[in-house]
Amino acid sequence: MNYELKKATKQDMSKLIDYELSNIFEYAGKLTKEEKEQINQYVKNQVYEHLEHYKMIEVNHHKVGCLCIENKDDGLLINELYLEENNRNNGIGTRI
C-alpha cells in the first residue's frame, strides 16, 4: 500500500481534531461530561496552535490518518501517529 504525507491545512482541522479525540477517548475510560468538554477544548486549541506540525496521511488520495512532527534537538520527533482503523496493519506506520 502506497501513501503520501501532505502538509495539513485549516481545512483538515476538523479531521485532525476527530483523530485526536477518538484516540484519547478510546483509552481514557469513564469521564465526566465536564472532563470531556475540557479535553475537547484542549485538543481544539492544541491542533490550532500546532497545525504547522501536522501531516495528513493519504492513500489513493484519501485521508486516512495524520502524524505530528516536531523539531527536537538535532532531529525530528514523531510526536503522534494516527491511522484510521481500516488502514492499520498494512505497514504504513512501520514505513513512516
Buried (B, 14 or more C-beta within 10 A) or exposed (E): EEBEBBEBEEEBBEBBBBBBBEBBEEEEEEEEEEEBEEBBEEBBEBBEEBBEBBBBBBBEEEBBBBBBBEEEEEEEEEEBBBBBEEBEEBEBBEEB
